[in-house]
Amino acid sequence: MRQAGRSLPGYREVRKRASLFEICRSPQLAAEVTLEPVELLGVDAAILFSDIVLPLAAIGVGVEIVPGVGPVIDSPIRDARDLERLRPFEPAQDAPYLADAVRLLVSQLDVPLIGFAGGPFTLASYLIEGGPSKTHARTRALMYGEPLLWRRLLDRLADIALASLRAQALAGASALQLFESWAGVLDPGSYRTFVLPAARRIFDGLADLGVPRVHFGVGTGELLESMAVAGADVVGVDWRVPMDAARARLGRGVAVQGNLDPAACLAPWDVVRERVLAVLAQAGPTGHVFNLGHGVLPETNPDTLRRIVELVHGHRGGERAEPPVRS
Ligand code: CP3
């Protein structure tokens, strides 16, 4: 997740010449920055370079990604009339570069490519707040106060996510991830009432593709039991929940992804190493996709990420294959 971001030199160079959306809309540039972490860090999968708000831009929603801030919406959604601006997303017409980038990458990669979309709650929060928010208060107020409007909004956003994810899988993506990043602001009952039906609709709508489906959110400790029934094959957890506790909450039949604290990557190597090994030990030897608990921080040294990948690769089935650290 944001593995190709601002910590990497090649990406920074490309960003001097092109805006984020320009990169997303150019299959060549998107492919170039998607490949960089695979080549530089040795990760086992690539994540398509795009953004969760790209389909919104592609259907004509006025959205800008402001560096250091995040997505900012021209004219936020406040009432039923505003919903009309959210027409269905038709990837082949609205964003042909998406499938083109996937096809180009699949022809170049020797690791799987992960496609992704924004979760309906997370996209709704940007659309309603008009940009990033700490509290998501307007979003929750609309959700509680206008449940019918909320329902219609989430259904539309679920259809947009589903169309985007299906298009990426049909173009060759090997796994699909739904980034429901900000759903962790909800209590479990509200999540089940107001978000789970839309999430289920997305995962059910992908089931026939036979592609692994990943569901991720930040601060979702209290939601894991509910997220487990949304239908994903893998649930991503952040660093706040120990992996063994996450497994217990998710139950059998769901793999876990995560959950090294991205801030731990800024610590001295010995500390990083201990924390990586702790994540591996807590998650157990199978059914675990090692990852950070959230996106790479821009100030991260790529060499630390490379060493983490190497350490995880050396650690098979609970064995510590890495030589002891020198002191
Ligand atoms: O590995 C990758 O970089 C893949 C591409 C990717 C981006 N965004 C590009 C990007 C992915 C997978 C995303 C997902 C995304 N975008 C999420 C879900 C994952 C998560 O982090 O929770 C969310 C919530 C967004 C919305 C968004 N876009 C935010 C919050 C920001 C950060 C704004 C900032 O500058 O702090 C963005 C911008 C963005 N999207 C960057 C990248 C690499 C930052 C770099 C830049 O502006 O060039």
Residues whose N, C-alpha, C, O or C-beta is under 5 A from the ligand:
A	BS01	CP3	M1 R2 Q3 A4 G5 R6 L20 I47 L48 F49 S50 D51 I52 I65 V66 P67 G68 V69 G70 P71 F179 S181 G295
